[in-house]
């Protein structure tokens, strides 16, 4: 058993999850990461548990193993998720839509249900959900991803109201473009239509350019640490300049201004 605070970070084999686990470990947390494959070359940084957030038994097994090893869990960072390459909403089947929601939203629900009883018995705990600024400011041609993150936002806000009287707090982290393998791992729509080929090619280029100027995973990890260590944590934290700007516009700018800004930034009104 350890006297350190124990943290579990899902999707920690690379990107934001790995950077977050490393940052938390440096701050003194006892870290366990997860990935579907389990142990990886990251073992030198922190131990990895095999966990598939879409599988109830896998979630229960990983949390049970963590508790066997450490006897408690103080922080859960829900990071596992995936996106779909730029596509029209009609280009994804219902099965693909279910798959996105199952990982990005129900995965968080499964993890939460697995850890909350233990945090409740402890009388303390933190749950930090990696959302996206798209969960606040929806973008066209990523409708299903936006829907999954909107679900995370609503669930987390309600959950924080419920759990704070039990000594548990819930926070959301809302990054924008982050330099990870996330975009490279995006799945293609499974019902592609020629109607969208032109805009798909244009948006792919726009996203690639945005990623070149995106934030590093460490920027997001720093915000996760801030939320984890806050005496009075906020419900929402943006990560990076672009996310902060979009959130500001969402709150204070007329809807028409934000609408035009989004379309201009994505160049979806350009001809040719």
PyMOL commands that set and color helices and strands:
alter all, ss='L'
color gray80, all
select helices_A, chain A and resi 15-26+41-44+56-70+89-91+94-122+133-135+143-166+194-212+217-229+241-252+255-266
alter helices_A, ss='H'
color red, helices_A
select strands_A, chain A and resi 6-9+30-35+47-50+75-78+125-130+168-175+178-179+215-216+236-239
alter strands_A, ss='S'
color yellow, strands_A
deselect
rebuild
show_as cartoon
